[in-house]
Amino acid sequence: MSGLAAGLDPAALGLWVTFVVILAALVIYTTERVPLELTSLREICALLVFFNFAPVPDAAGTNILDPTTLLAGFANPALLTVVALLVMGEGLARTGILEAGAQMFFRCGRGHAALATGLAFVAVLVVSGFMNNTPVVVIFIPIMQALASRLSQSPTKLMMPLSFASILGGMITLIGSSTNLLVAGMLIELGEEGFSFFQFAIPGMALALVGVVYVIFACPRLLPERADLTSAIAGGGRQFMAEIAVHEGSRFNSMSPRGGFFPELKDMTVRAVIQNKESFFPPFEDEFTLGDGDTIIVAATRSALTEALKGEPEQLHTELGDDWERFEIDEGHHRWQVGNQILAEAMVTPASRHVGQTLVQVGFRYKYHCVVLGIQRRSQMIRARFTDIPLEPGDVLLVQGREVDIQSLRGDLDILLLEWTAAEMPAVHHAASTLAIFLGVIGVSALGILPISIATLAGAGVMLMTGVLNVRQATRAIDRTIVMMIAAALALGSALQATGGGVPVRSDVVRRRRRVTGGCPVRFLPAGGGAGQCHQHQGNGGTVHPHRGGDCHRPVAAS
């Protein structure tokens, strides 16, 4: 033993140092002045350095807390399961499956404020039971904003309850929260039986339902009114002029107006309809019918156009009337019809050579391999096909294309790419396969055919192999804060286990619990809940659980 620990019990010294590291981490987590992942890394480094100079030996004299033990959290099956679930959640969000399910609940409660709000939160509760909270909240934010608008409420009244509902949903299943997986994995490591998929579904559902009732009726009354800055940040209700091509078999074919307007296009403003080379303007007669070959000139926000792209993407790809077969790729499709598609905005520069030319004359698709979906011009109301209108300086084009083609606009002197507007389009063509993969993972895990870690890793791998996600998208879906906090929590748990840090707390809690009930289920709920207010609950499961089940038939930890 080195001079640093000479004359002292290595386990006792290591115990106090571990507690100091935990308390220091809690203080830093609470202040939030340092990124959480950096604080977690500092915890791991502090333990590595200290136990290198003051080892805790076993009976054979080998250091129990060597780097292999302290860094084992990065290879922990629970952590890998969480990472795989994050990747699968990204696949579900990217293909629009979550949003489609949320919209279904939203439509069921239309016209009834309390019912619509309740169904929306129940949807969040159910979905959060099967995937990480973050993508669920991201998907439901626009749904809640639309709901607040229709109910004439401030969105801030629903956003915080949305976060609460997603957390409550994580208590229903084993994969609903990374903490559940972490504690289940540590149980197995300690030689105990792990949790089954729905083992705590009934108490979890009971608690979640009570919490949702509070979220629906109490939270909106307690939360303050705040001004809605969303529209200002997003650029307001800026509208693009776009064209919808009507084809045989399209949902617009044979569509007729009611009261002079098309109710199916409620999110868009119809400016004109070009039929047999003749333009018709609203209000339309009830006998007017859309047919194959018609073109609808609409004004719509970017979000409305993005929503329209999910159904029939080709309907917004304007027909130029020329032979475009020479621009097809080997698979027989245009570059803007296959692969991962990006939607972005680009502005015509004042010195652009394209000023005074139409998109056809520019050869935009041939030159940039992107398709223009709409054009924004503040100075006038366009009632003709935007492909026939000469471009002007300051025109903003809504373009769609592959990421490499969108990025190629960066160095162009005629078109200025507004990089902050670039966003990936939903890959709706992968929706069916993605849903099948996710349900398959849930099924084999719930039935016990495969361990949850194997099932989720296999599911994430299948999504990558089938093209639902590429490696970059999967990597981006991994939350480094969660990864680092779980790894740090496992390192601290190992240190507490080796130094005996869990014994005093465990014995005291068990003794107090037995005075009341004679047993020890959920004995760490108060301690874990209190610590969870200071930092993320992923770290809670690892630091509150380092003990063996000697004082009770089964150790249980709660976040």
C-alpha positions in Angstrom: 0.0 0.0 0.0 1.3 3.4 -0.8 2.3 6.1 1.7 -0.9 8.0 1.0 -3.0 5.4 2.8 -0.3 4.2 5.2 -1.7 3.6 8.7 -5.3 3.8 7.6 -7.9 1.2 6.7 -8.0 1.3 2.9 -11.8 0.6 2.8 -12.6 3.2 5.4 -10.5 5.8 3.6 -12.0 4.9 0.3 -15.5 5.1 1.8 -15.1 8.7 3.0 -13.5 9.8 -0.3 -16.4 8.2 -2.2 -18.9 10.1 -0.1 -17.0 13.3 -0.7 -17.1 12.7 -4.4 -20.8 12.0 -4.3 -21.6 15.2 -2.3 -19.4 17.3 -4.5 -21.1 15.9 -7.6 -24.5 16.6 -6.1 -23.6 20.3 -5.4 -22.2 20.7 -9.0 -25.2 19.0 -10.5 -27.5 21.3 -8.6 -25.7 24.5 -9.6 -25.7 23.5 -13.3 -22.7 25.7 -14.0 -20.8 22.7 -15.4 -22.2 20.4 -18.1 -23.6 17.2 -16.5 -21.4 14.9 -18.6 -18.3 16.8 -17.6 -19.2 16.5 -14.0 -19.7 12.8 -14.4 -16.4 12.4 -16.2 -14.7 14.2 -13.2 -16.3 11.7 -10.8 -14.9 8.8 -12.7 -11.4 10.4 -13.0 -11.3 11.2 -9.3 -12.1 7.6 -8.4 -9.6 6.2 -10.9 -6.8 8.4 -9.6 -7.6 7.9 -5.9 -8.0 4.1 -5.9 -4.8 3.8 -8.0 -2.8 5.4 -5.1 -5.0 4.0 -2.3 -6.1 0.5 -3.5 -8.7 -1.6 -1.7 -7.2 -5.1 -1.8 -9.1 -8.4 -1.7 -8.0 -11.6 0.0 -5.3 -12.2 -2.7 -4.0 -8.6 -2.4 -5.5 -7.5 -5.8 -7.0 -4.1 -6.0 -10.8 -4.5 -6.2 -11.3 -1.0 -7.6 -8.9 -1.1 -10.5 -9.7 0.7 -13.8 -11.4 -2.5 -15.2 -14.0 -2.4 -12.4 -14.5 1.4 -12.3 -14.9 1.7 -16.1 -17.0 -1.4 -16.4 -20.1 0.8 -16.5 -19.4 1.7 -20.1 -19.9 -1.9 -21.1 -22.8 -2.6 -18.7 -25.8 -4.3 -20.4 -28.2 -1.8 -18.9 -26.3 1.1 -20.4 -26.1 -0.6 -23.8 -29.8 -1.3 -23.6 -30.5 2.4 -22.9 -28.3 3.4 -25.9 -30.1 0.9 -28.1 -33.5 2.3 -27.0 -32.4 5.8 -27.8 -31.5 4.7 -31.3 -34.8 2.9 -31.8 -36.6 6.0 -30.5 -34.9 8.1 -33.1 -36.1 5.7 -35.7 -39.7 5.9 -34.5 -39.5 9.7 -34.4 -37.9 10.0 -37.8 -40.5 7.9 -39.6 -43.4 9.8 -38.1 -44.9 6.9 -36.2 -45.0 8.7 -32.9 -46.6 11.8 -34.4 -49.2 9.7 -36.3 -50.2 8.0 -33.0 -50.4 11.3 -31.2 -52.5 12.9 -33.9 -54.9 10.0 -33.6 -55.5 10.7 -29.9 -55.8 14.4 -30.7 -58.5 13.8 -33.3 -60.5 11.6 -30.9 -60.9 14.5 -28.4 -61.5 17.3 -30.9 -64.2 19.7 -29.7 -63.9 18.8 -26.0 -61.1 20.7 -24.2 -60.8 18.4 -21.1 -61.1 15.2 -23.1 -58.6 16.3 -25.7 -56.1 17.3 -23.0 -56.6 14.1 -21.1 -56.2 11.9 -24.2 -53.0 13.7 -25.2 -51.5 13.1 -21.8 -52.6 9.5 -21.7 -50.9 9.1 -25.1 -47.7 10.5 -23.7 -48.0 8.2 -20.7 -48.5 5.1 -22.8 -45.7 5.9 -25.3 -43.2 6.9 -22.5 -43.7 3.4 -21.1 -41.9 1.9 -24.1 -39.2 4.4 -25.0 -37.0 7.2 -23.7 -38.7 10.4 -22.6 -36.7 12.8 -24.7 -38.0 11.8 -28.2 -41.5 11.5 -26.8 -41.5 15.1 -25.5 -40.0 16.4 -28.7 -42.7 14.8 -30.8 -45.6 15.9 -28.6 -44.4 19.6 -28.3 -46.0 20.7 -31.6 -49.1 18.6 -30.7 -49.5 20.4 -27.4 -48.9 23.8 -29.1 -51.7 23.1 -31.6 -53.9 21.9 -28.7 -53.2 25.0 -26.7 -54.0 27.2 -29.7 -57.4 25.5 -30.3 -58.2 25.6 -26.6 -57.2 29.3 -26.4 -54.6 28.5 -23.7 -51.0 29.5 -23.2 -48.7 26.7 -24.4 -46.7 27.1 -21.2 -49.7 25.6 -19.3 -49.2 22.3 -21.1 -45.4 22.1 -21.7 -44.4 21.4 -18.1 -47.2 18.9 -17.6 -46.0 17.2 -20.8 -42.6 16.6 -19.2 -44.2 15.3 -16.0 -46.5 12.9 -17.9 -43.5 11.5 -19.8 -41.7 10.8 -16.5 -44.7 9.2 -15.0 -45.0 6.9 -18.0 -41.5 5.6 -17.4 -42.7 3.8 -14.3 -44.9 1.3 -16.2 -42.5 -1.0 -17.9 -38.9 -2.2 -17.6 -37.7 -0.1 -20.6 -39.8 3.0 -19.7 -36.8 4.5 -17.9 -33.1 4.1 -18.0 -33.2 3.9 -14.2 -35.4 0.8 -14.3 -32.9 -0.9 -16.6 -29.9 0.2 -14.5 -31.4 -1.2 -11.3 -32.5 -4.4 -12.9 -29.0 -4.9 -14.3 -27.4 -4.3 -10.9 -29.8 -6.9 -9.3 -28.5 -9.5 -11.8 -24.9 -8.5 -11.1 -25.6 -9.0 -7.3 -26.9 -12.5 -8.0 -30.5 -11.6 -7.6 -33.4 -12.2 -10.0 -33.9 -9.3 -12.4 -37.2 -7.6 -13.1 -39.5 -8.9 -15.8 -40.9 -6.6 -18.5 -44.2 -5.9 -16.8 -43.4 -6.8 -13.2 -44.2 -3.4 -11.7 -46.8 -2.4 -14.4 -49.8 -2.4 -12.0 -48.3 -0.2 -9.2 -46.6 1.9 -11.8 -49.8 2.4 -13.7 -51.7 3.3 -10.5 -49.1 5.9 -9.5 -49.0 7.2 -13.1 -52.8 7.6 -13.4 -52.9 9.5 -10.1 -50.1 11.7 -11.3 -51.8 12.4 -14.6 -55.0 13.5 -12.9 -52.9 16.0 -11.0 -51.0 17.0 -14.1 -54.3 17.6 -16.1 -56.3 19.5 -13.4 -53.8 21.0 -11.0 -50.7 21.9 -13.0 -52.4 24.3 -15.4 -53.8 26.3 -12.5 -50.4 26.5 -10.7 -48.3 27.4 -13.6 -48.0 31.1 -14.6 -49.1 32.6 -17.9 -46.2 33.4 -20.2 -46.0 35.0 -23.5 -45.7 32.7 -26.4 -42.4 33.4 -28.2 -42.5 30.3 -30.3 -43.9 31.9 -33.4 -41.4 34.8 -33.1 -38.5 32.4 -32.8 -39.6 30.2 -35.6 -40.1 33.2 -37.9 -43.8 33.7 -37.4 -46.4 32.5 -39.8 -44.2 33.0 -42.9 -45.9 31.5 -45.9 -44.5 30.0 -49.1 -46.2 29.8 -52.4 -46.4 26.2 -53.5 -48.0 24.0 -56.2 -50.0 20.8 -55.6 -50.2 18.6 -58.6 -53.4 16.6 -58.9 -53.0 13.1 -60.3 -55.2 10.1 -60.8 -55.4 8.3 -57.5 -54.4 11.3 -55.5 -56.5 12.3 -52.5 -57.2 15.6 -54.3 -58.6 14.0 -57.4 -62.4 14.6 -57.6 -62.3 16.9 -54.6 -65.0 19.6 -54.6 -65.3 22.8 -52.6 -67.9 23.5 -50.0 -69.0 27.1 -49.4 -66.5 28.2 -52.0 -63.4 26.7 -50.4 -61.8 23.3 -49.9 -62.2 22.1 -46.3 -59.5 19.4 -46.8 -57.0 22.2 -47.3 -57.8 24.0 -44.1 -54.1 24.5 -43.2 -53.4 26.1 -46.6 -54.8 29.1 -48.4 -55.9 28.2 -52.0 -54.9 31.2 -54.2 -55.8 29.7 -57.6 -56.5 26.4 -59.5 -55.1 25.9 -63.0 -57.4 23.6 -65.0 -56.9 23.0 -68.7 -54.5 26.0 -68.8 -57.2 28.3 -67.4 -56.9 29.9 -64.0 -59.8 29.8 -61.4 -59.8 31.9 -58.3 -61.6 31.6 -55.0 -64.4 31.5 -54.0 -65.1 28.4 -56.1 -68.5 27.2 -57.2 -69.8 24.0 -55.5 -69.9 22.3 -58.9 -66.2 22.9 -59.4 -64.3 19.6 -59.3 -60.5 18.9 -59.3 -59.3 16.4 -61.8 -56.2 14.7 -63.1 -53.7 17.3 -64.4 -54.9 20.2 -62.4 -52.5 22.4 -60.4 -53.5 24.0 -57.1 -51.6 27.2 -56.2 -51.5 27.5 -52.4 -50.0 29.6 -49.7 -48.8 27.6 -46.6 -46.4 27.7 -43.8 -43.4 25.4 -43.9 -44.9 23.2 -41.2 -48.0 22.7 -43.3 -46.0 21.8 -46.4 -43.9 19.4 -44.4 -47.0 17.7 -43.1 -48.3 17.4 -46.7 -45.0 15.8 -47.8 -45.6 12.9 -45.4 -48.6 11.7 -47.4 -47.8 12.2 -51.1 -44.3 13.8 -51.5 -44.6 13.8 -55.3 -47.6 16.1 -55.2 -45.4 19.1 -54.3 -42.8 18.3 -56.9 -43.7 20.7 -59.7 -43.9 19.4 -63.2 -41.7 21.4 -65.6 -43.1 20.0 -68.8 -39.7 18.8 -70.0 -38.0 15.5 -70.3 -36.2 15.0 -67.0 -35.3 11.3 -67.5 -31.7 12.2 -68.0 -31.5 13.4 -64.4 -32.6 10.1 -63.0 -30.2 7.9 -61.0 -29.5 4.3 -61.5 -32.5 3.1 -59.4 -34.8 5.0 -61.7 -35.6 7.8 -59.3 -34.6 11.5 -59.0 -32.0 12.3 -56.4 -34.7 14.2 -54.4 -36.9 11.1 -54.2 -34.5 8.6 -52.6 -32.2 8.5 -49.6 -32.3 10.8 -46.5 -33.9 14.0 -47.6 -33.3 17.5 -46.1 -35.7 20.5 -46.2 -34.0 23.9 -46.1 -34.4 27.5 -47.2 -32.2 29.4 -49.6 -32.3 33.0 -50.5 -31.6 34.5 -54.0 -28.7 37.0 -53.5 -28.8 40.6 -54.8 -26.0 39.9 -57.3 -27.3 36.5 -58.4 -27.2 35.6 -62.0 -30.6 33.9 -61.6 -32.3 37.3 -61.1 -34.9 37.7 -63.9 -34.9 34.0 -64.8 -37.5 31.4 -64.0 -36.6 28.1 -62.2 -36.9 26.4 -65.6 -34.5 28.8 -67.3 -32.1 28.4 -64.4 -32.2 24.6 -64.7 -32.4 24.5 -60.9 -32.9 20.8 -60.6 -30.2 20.0 -63.1 -27.7 22.4 -61.5 -28.3 21.8 -57.8 -30.0 18.3 -57.8 -32.7 19.8 -55.5 -36.4 20.4 -56.1 -38.0 23.7 -55.1 -41.2 23.2 -53.2 -42.2 26.8 -52.7 -41.1 30.4 -52.9 -41.6 33.3 -50.5 -41.9 36.8 -51.8 -43.0 39.5 -49.3 -43.8 42.2 -51.9 -46.7 40.6 -53.8 -49.4 38.0 -53.7 -48.6 35.3 -56.3 -51.6 33.7 -58.1 -49.6 31.9 -60.8 -47.3 29.0 -61.0 -44.1 30.0 -59.2 -42.1 28.1 -61.8 -43.2 30.7 -64.4 -42.3 33.7 -62.3 -38.8 35.4 -62.7 -36.8 35.3 -59.6 -36.0 38.5 -57.7 -33.4 39.4 -55.1 -34.5 38.4 -51.6 -36.8 35.5 -52.8 -36.6 32.6 -50.3 -36.8 29.2 -51.9 -38.0 26.1 -49.9 -35.8 23.3 -51.3 -35.7 19.6 -50.8 -32.7 17.3 -51.6 -30.1 15.0 -50.3 -27.9 16.2 -47.5 -24.9 16.3 -49.8 -26.8 18.4 -52.4 -28.1 20.8 -49.8 -24.7 21.3 -48.4 -23.3 22.0 -51.8 -25.3 25.2 -51.8 -22.9 26.6 -49.2 -20.4 27.9 -51.6 -22.8 29.1 -54.3 -22.7 32.8 -55.1 -26.2 33.0 -56.5 -28.1 31.1 -53.8 -27.4 31.7 -50.1 -28.2 28.7 -48.0 -29.9 29.6 -44.6 -28.2 26.8 -42.8 -30.2 27.1 -39.5 -33.3 26.2 -41.5 -32.1 22.8 -42.6 -34.0 19.9 -41.1 -34.5 16.2 -42.0 -37.7 15.1 -43.6 -39.7 12.2 -42.1 -38.8 8.9 -43.7 -42.4 7.8 -44.0 -41.5 5.0 -46.4 -39.8 3.2 -43.5 -42.7 3.6 -41.1 -44.1 0.1 -41.5 -40.8 -1.7 -41.1 -39.7 0.5 -38.2 -43.0 -0.2 -36.4 -42.6 -3.9 -37.0 -39.0 -3.9 -35.6 -40.1 -2.0 -32.5 -43.1 -4.2 -31.8 -40.9 -7.3 -32.4 -38.4 -6.1 -29.8 -41.2 -5.4 -27.3 -42.8 -8.8 -28.0 -39.7 -11.0 -27.6 -38.7 -9.1 -24.5 -42.1 -9.3 -22.9 -42.4 -13.0 -23.6 -38.9 -13.7 -22.3 -37.7 -15.1 -25.6 -34.6 -12.9 -25.5 -33.1 -10.8 -22.8 -34.0 -7.1 -23.1 -30.4 -6.2 -23.8 -30.1 -8.6 -26.7 -33.5 -7.7 -28.2 -32.9 -3.9 -28.1 -29.4 -4.2 -29.6 -30.6 -6.5 -32.3 -33.5 -4.1 -33.0 -31.2 -1.1 -33.3 -28.9 -3.1 -35.6 -31.8 -4.1 -37.9 -32.9 -0.4 -38.1 -29.4 0.5 -39.3 -29.2 -2.4 -41.7 -32.6 -1.7 -43.3 -31.8 2.0 -43.8 -34.2 3.5 -41.3 -31.2 5.3 -39.8 -27.7 5.8 -40.9 -24.7 5.7 -38.6 -24.6 9.5 -38.2 -28.2 9.7 -37.2 -27.9 6.8 -34.8 -24.8 8.4 -33.2 -26.6 11.7 -32.9 -29.5 10.0 -31.1 -27.3 8.8 -28.2 -27.5 11.2 -25.3 -23.9 11.6 -24.0 -25.3 13.0 -20.7 -27.2 9.8 -20.0 -24.2 7.6 -20.9 -21.8 9.5 -18.7 -24.1 9.8 -15.8 -25.0 6.0 -15.8 -21.3 5.1 -16.1 -20.4 7.5 -13.3 -23.2 6.1 -11.1 -22.0 2.5 -11.7 -18.5 3.5 -10.8 -19.7 5.2 -7.6 -21.8 2.1 -6.8 -18.8 -0.2 -7.2 -16.8 2.0 -4.9 -19.5 2.0 -2.3 -19.9 -1.8 -2.6 -16.2 -2.4 -2.2 -15.7 0.0 0.7 -18.9 -1.1 2.5 -20.6 2.2 2.0 -24.0 0.7 1.5 -24.1 -1.3 4.7 -24.7 1.6 7.2 -27.4 3.2 5.1 -29.0 -0.1 4.3 -29.1 -1.4 7.9 -30.6 1.9 9.2 -33.3 2.0 6.5 -34.1 -1.7 6.9 -34.4 -1.3 10.7 -36.7 1.7 10.4 -38.8 0.0 7.7 -39.2 -3.2 9.8 -40.6 -1.1 12.7 -43.4 0.0 10.5 -44.2 -3.0 8.2 -41.9 -5.8 9.2 -40.5 -5.9 5.7 -38.3 -3.9 3.3 -39.9 -3.4 -0.1 -39.1 -0.1 -1.8 -37.0 0.8 1.2 -34.9 3.2 -0.7 -37.8 5.2 -2.2 -37.4 8.3 0.2 -33.6 8.4 -0.2 -33.7 7.9 -3.9 -36.5 10.4 -4.4 -34.7 13.1 -2.5 -31.5 12.5 -4.3 -33.4 12.6 -7.6 -34.4 16.2 -7.0 -30.7 17.2 -7.2 -29.6 15.3 -10.3 -30.9 13.1 -13.0 -32.5 9.8 -11.8 -30.2 7.7 -14.0 -27.4 8.3 -11.6 -29.7 7.7 -8.6 -30.2 4.0 -9.4 -26.5 3.3 -9.3 -25.6 5.2 -6.1 -28.6 4.1 -4.0 -28.3 0.5 -4.9 -24.8 -0.8 -3.8 -25.8 -3.5 -1.4 -26.5 -7.2 -1.2 -29.8 -8.7 -0.1 -28.5 -10.1 3.2 -31.0 -8.2 5.4 -34.0 -8.9 3.2 -35.1 -11.6 0.8 -34.9 -9.2 -2.1 -33.1 -5.8 -2.6 -35.2 -3.2 -4.3 -34.2 0.3 -5.3 -36.4 3.1 -6.6 -35.4 6.2 -8.4 
